Amino acid sequence: MTEPQEHTTRRALFTAGAAAALTLTSVSFARAADSEDKGPLTRTVRGTLPPGAPDFVHLPFEVPRGIRQLHVSYSYERPPTPPGTLGNALDIGVFDERGTALGGRGFRGWSGGARSEFFLRGDDATPGYLPGPVRPGTWHVALAPYTVAPEGLPYEVTITLTPGPAEPTPRPVYPPTRAAGRGRAWYRGDCHLHSVHSDGRRTPAEIAALARAAGLDFLTTTEHNTPSSHARWEGLWGDDLLILTGEEITTRNGHVLAVGTDPGTHTDWRYRARDNRFGRFAREIRRAGGLVVPAHPHANCLGCGWQFGFAEADAVEVWNGPYTPDDEVSLQAWDKSLVRQTGWTPAMGNSDAHRDPDRIGHPQTVVLADALSRDAILAGIRAGRSYVAESAALSLTLTAAGSRGRTATLGGRLTAPPGSPVTVRLTVTGAAADCTTHLVTDQGTVRSGPATGVEWSTTPSYAAYVRAEVRRPPTVPGLPGPLAAFSNPVFLRTALP
């Protein structure tokens, strides 16, 4: 059964004001539900979103009692646009009868633009969506016009409700928070990964196998705006692989990783920097035991560049996937923040792998942790006891030693008299022979050497910090070569007389 076409006009949109979301006219299934026909109940809504539409358009629909399954499909027109003009892109998700309030409990799933349809019922759901009963009340399809062509975005949404008894919802089985590990050791991990539960193409089983093949000890599942993958790793963890749960929160003003949050945690993404809401959700991530990590902060895709500042960040993803110029910009911007020493933000690197040929573990964050456990790994990342490498084949050590036998390594501080000598040693194994090693301070690169490492003598009054880089040969004249590895800093502090 199809409803008459409903046009969402520019006047209707902006009568609601400049809010970030608009609610359309509700769709009712009550009449059909009271009829003798107990087959599927279907309604179709059509409309057009104009340029400048709100970030989210909510389509409410009334769910009667006795519904077993919800199915939603949608489509929209993609007319060609001139070069330099944005075309149409429309994302989709759903909220249940508990409502659409920011940070509320009504979230039931999100697929962005990765799927044209989804279902959910008590015992199962499309990846990206949460299984559970289809309870009576007002539900909402959430439409997110990511970009709108100059002539508008015509769309069609079809909602189908299937009557019948609800199946019981299985109790979720989540990954354990500890693996056997090797005690206090350096552990390798990738904390930015996508599966079929968002816009990836790999299953959790495929990701786990590739993580093991890449020599990883831990990984974090970080789907876009949904925790639906958290309960889909049963049987895939083991003594050799710790699986952490998390999410990539993809706002219109940048993406942020929630790394290692409690399983089942969902963090809202429906706000911009101008709304002053990010601090609230950053605190929610930390209350759920996770780290707040801005992702690819200088990426040049629409909506990807980080606009919220770094005051709430526990770490920052400086290197994302194959090394590109925006990673170099992120590295240099991060380096300039280190001179503060107090309140500094550690760096990490992740693959952001979605599908073949994306390489899981390229790059990977190597963390010194007391155990292969969620708490120990997150503590190591938060403290900056880590470096980033292009693969498990490459390892590095960076130490600073003073004249009185004191030493410090990544994330640590060495305190010594202002003019006393400090010896900095960088040792690298597994780097390609044509790589070069570099020691970088608050003044820039102070020493370069071969792929195996370099040594340098300095004083705390000369260098505020020292960090390491391993680089491949330059590919663009005048620019540094791509990273093969880099480290968090060792800070040098002058002792009071």
N, C-alpha and C positions, 0 to 999 in steps of 0.2 A: 504494500500500500504506500502510495507516494503523496506527500503533502504538496500543496501549491508552492511554486517557487517563491523564495523569500530573498529579496535583494537587500544586501547590507550597503546602504548608500553612504556617501561622504557626510551628508547631513545627519544621518542617524548616528554615525560614529562620533562625530564631534559635538553633537548635542550632549553627549555624556561627559564632555570636558576632556582635559588632557591627561586622563588617568592612564596607567600602564596596562589596564585590562578593560574589556567591554563585555557585558553579558547580553546575549541576544534573546529573542523571544523563546519561551520554553516550548518543547515538543512533547505532546501528550500521547500516551499509549492506552489511556484508561478505557476509551470506548471499545478498542479492539480487544482488550483484555477481558471485558465483560461479555464478549460474544461467545457463541457456542463453538466457534472454530478455535481449537487449542494449538494450532500450528504456530510457526514463528511469526512475530509481530514486527513489521518493518515500516520505517519512516525515512524519507529522503528529504534533505534540506539543501537548497541551493542559494548562493548569494555571491556578492562581489565585494572584495575588500579594496578600498582605494589606496593610492600612495599616501604614506604617512599614517597608516593604520596603527592602532596600539600594538604593543608587543604581544599581547595575549587577548584572544577573543574566545569567550566561554559560551558554548552552546548547551544550555540546560535541557534535560529530557527527564520525563517522569517515568520511573520504573514501578510497575504495579507489583503486588505480591505474587509469589509462585513462579519466579523467573529462575531458570537454571543457568543460562549462559547469555552473555553480552557479546555481540560481534559488531565491529565498526569498520567500515571501509570509507575511503575518501579519494578524491582526485581533484586536480585543478589544472587550469590551462597554463601552458608555458609558451606564450608567443615569442617569436624572435625579437631581439632588441638590438639597436645600433651598438657599435663598439663603444665601450665606456659607460654603458647604461645597464643598470642592474635589471635582471629578469625576475621571474616569480619563483619563490621557494617557500613552502608552507609545511611547518612541522605540526605534529599531533601527539596528544596524550589524553588521559582521562582521569577524572576525580569522582569518587563515589559520593554517597549521600551525606557524608560528613563535611562536605563543602570544599571550597577553593581558597580558603583563607591562607595568606602567606604563612608558611611554617606550620600549617594545620595538619590534621590527621587524614585528610581525604584523598591523598595521592594514591593512585592505583596503577600508574604506569606511564611510560613515555618511550616513544620510538623516534622522536624527531622527524627527520625526513627519510629514515632508513626503510620504512615499510608503508605500504598502501592500505593495510588492513591489520586488525588484531582482534583477539578474543580473550575473554577471561571467564572462568567459572570456579567452582569450589576447589577442584582438584588439579587444575592446570591453567596455563595462560601462555600467550605468545611471549617469547623472550622480550624482556623490557617491561613486562607487566606482571602484577602480583596476583597469584591465585587467591581465591577467597569467595565467599558467598556474594551473590548479586542481590543485595538487600533492597527493599522498597524505599523509595524516596527520590529526591531530585539529584541526579547525577549530572556531570558536565563533561562534554568533549572539549578539550583545550586545543584551540588552533593558534599557532604562532607564526604569523607572517614574517619570516626572516628577511625577505626582500620582496618588494612589489614593483612590477613593471609600471611604466607611466600610464598605460591604459587600464590598470587595475588587475586584480587577481580573482577571477571567477572560480568558485569552488563548489564541490558537491560532497555532502556527507550522508552516508546511509547507515542507520542504526537498526540492528536486528536483535530482538529479545526472544529467546527460546524458553517457553514455559516447561516446567518439570521440577521434580525434586532435586534439591541441591546435593552435590557430592560432598563428602567430608573433606576438609582441607588438611593435607598431610602436615605433620609437625616438621618444620624445617630442620635440616641437619647442616650445621655450620662447621667450617674448618676449626681445628684446635688452635690454641694460641701459642703452642710450643712444639718444636720438633727436637729430635735427639741432638743434632748439631755436634760441635766439637769443643764445647766449653767456650772460654774466651778466645775469640778468633776473628779473622776477617771474613765476612760473609757478603756474598754477591747477590744483588737483587735488582728487579725491574719493577718500578712502582707506578707505571702508566701503561695500561694494557686494555684493549677493547676486544670483546668477543661478539658473538651473535646477539648478545643481550643489549647491544646498542648498534653502532654502525660498523662493527667488525664483521669478519667473515669466518672466523675460527671458533670452534666450540671450546669450552673449558678444557676438555680432554686433550685437544690438539695443542692448546696453549701450555698445559702442564708438561706435555711431552717435549715441546720445543724449549721450554724453560730448562728442563733437565739437560737437554742436548747442548744448550748454551752454557752449561756449567753454573747455573744459578742455584742459590740456596733458598731464596725467598722471592715471592712476587706479590703484587697487590692488584686485585681486580678493580678497575676504575671505569665503569660504564657511565655514559653521559646521562646525568640526571635521574638515575634509577639504581636501586639496590637489588634488582631482580636476580642478578647472578650470584648473590651471596650464598644461596642455598644449593647451588648447582655444581659444587666441587667435591661432592661425596666420593670417596674412593680415590681421589687424585692427589691428596697430600700424602706425606710419608715421613720417615725419619730423615730423609734427604731434602725435603721441600716443605717449607713453611708458606702457607697461603694466607695473606692478609686481605681483609675486606675494606672497601673504600668506594669512592665515587669521583667522577669528574663533573664538577658543577660548572655548567657552560652558560654564563650570563651573557648579556649583550655587550658587556664591557670587559670581557676577559674570562679566562677559564682558570679554575683552581682545583687542585687535587685534595680530597679528603683521604689521607693515607692512614690505614690501620684503625678505622673507626669500628665500634661495636657492630657485629653482624646485624643486618636489618636496618641500620641507620640510613635515613634519607635526609638530604639537605636541600632546601629549596633554592631555586636558581632564578626566580622571577623578579628581578630587581636590577637596577643600574646603579652606577657609582653615585649619581646625583640624588638617589633615594636615601642614602646614608643608612642602608640596612646591612651592609656586609659584616660589620663588626658583630652584630647579633648572631649571624650564622657561623662566623669564625669561632665564636665562643661555644656554640653548639657542637661544632666539630671536636673541639678540645674536651668538652664535657663527655663526649662519646669515646674518648680515649685516643683520638686521632691527631694527626699533624695537618696544619694548613700550609699548602704548598702551591703558590701561583705557578701555573704551567705555561711554558713557552711565552714568557711575558712580552717579547717583542715580535711575535709572529705577525705576519702581514695579512692574514686572512680576515675577512670582515667579522668584527666582534671578538677577535681573538686577543688583541693587544690588551695588556693588563692596565686598568685605569683606577684601581682601588688603593694604590700605595702598598707599602710593605710593612706597615706598623703591626699588622696582625699576622704576618707570615712567620711560621716556624722554620721554614727552609724555602728555597726557590729553585725551580727547575731551570737551570742555566742551559743545559744541553738536552735537546729533544730530537731523537731520531738521527738520521744522517746529518752530519754537520753542515750547516748552511750559514749565509751571512747574518740572518737574524739571531742565530746562536752566538755568533761573534759579538753582536751588539749586546746581547744579554750578558755575556761574559765580561765585557768591558764595563758595563753599567754596574754589575755586581762587584767587580774589583774596586770601583770608585767608592763603594759603600764601606769597605773594610777598614778604612783608616779610623773609623769611630772606635773600633775594638770592643767597647761595651755595647751590648744590644745588637751585635752584628747578626746577619742572617746567613746560615750555612747554605751551600750550594749542593745540588744533586743533579743527576742526569738519568733519563729514562728513554725507552724506545718509542712510546706512543704507537706501538704496532697495532695495526688493524687487520691486515690480510697479506698474503703473498704479494710481493717479495719482501715485505717489512720483516726485519730481523729482530726477534725478541732478544733482549739483552744487548742491543746496540743503540745507545750505550747502556751501561749498568753502573749502579752505585755500589761501591765496596765499603762496607761498614765494619768498624771494629766494635764488637758487641760482646757482652759477657756470656751470652747464650743465644741460641737460635730460637728466640721467642719474640712475640710481638712487643713486649715492654722493652726488652733489651735492644732490639733493632731500632725502634723509634727513639729510644734514648740516645743511641749512637748517632742517628741522623740529626737529632735536635742539637747535639753537642758539637757537630761538625767533625766527628771522628771518622772521616770518610774521604774517599776520592772517587773519581768517575773515570771509567776506562771503556774503550771501544769494544772489548771482548774479554772473556775469561783468560785469554792467553797473556794479557798484559797485567803486570803488577808493579807497584812502586812503593817506596818508603821515603819519607821526608823527615829528617830530624834536625833539631838545633841543639847544640851542646855548648855549655858555657865553660869557663876556665875552672870552676869549682865542682865540676862533675855533674852538674844539673843538666837535664835534657828535657826536651818537649817535642811532641809530634803533633799530628793533624788535630786542629781544634784546640790545642793547648797553648799555654803561655810560658815563656822562659823569662824570668826576671834576673837581671844582672846589672852591675854598676855601669854607668853610661859609656865609659870608654873601654870596658873589658872586652876581650875577644869572644866572638861567638862563631862556631863553625857549623855551617849548614851543609848537609849531605843529602843529595837526591840519588837514589839507586833505582834503576828500572830494569825489569826483565820482560822479555817477550815482545818488545817493540820492534818494528821493522827496522832494518839496518839504515834506511835513508831517513829515519826520524831524527829529530833533534830535541834535546831537553833544555828547559829554560827555568830559571829562578826569577820570580817576579815579586817586586816590593811595591810600596806606596809610591815609589819614584818611577816604576816601570821595570822592564827586564834588565837585570843587572849581571846575569851570567848565563851563557849558553854553552852547550856541550854536545857530545855524541849521544846516541840512542841509549847507551847504558847508564848515563847519569852524569852528575856534575857536582863539584864541591866549591864552596865559597866561604870566605872569612869576612865578618862584618862586626858591627857593634850595635847594641840596642839603641844608641842615639842616632845611628845612621838609617836603620830600617825599622819601621813600625810593625811590619809583618813580612813573612816570606811564604810564597806558595809555589807550586810546581806546575809546569806544563810540559806535555810531550806532543810535538806537532809533526805532522807529515809535511812533505815538501809543498811549497806554495803552488797553487794552481792559477792564481791571478797575480800578475806582476805588481809589486808594491804592497801586497796584502799578505798577512801571515798565513801559513798553511793551516789546513784543517786540524782540529785537535785529534790526537789519539788517546790522550788522557789529561786530566788536570786534577789538582787537589784543593781541598780547603786549606786555609792558612795556618801557619804557626805564628803566634804573636810574640813580639819581643818587647819587653817592658823594662824601663830603667829603674833600678833600685834607688830608693831614697838614701841620701847620704847619712 
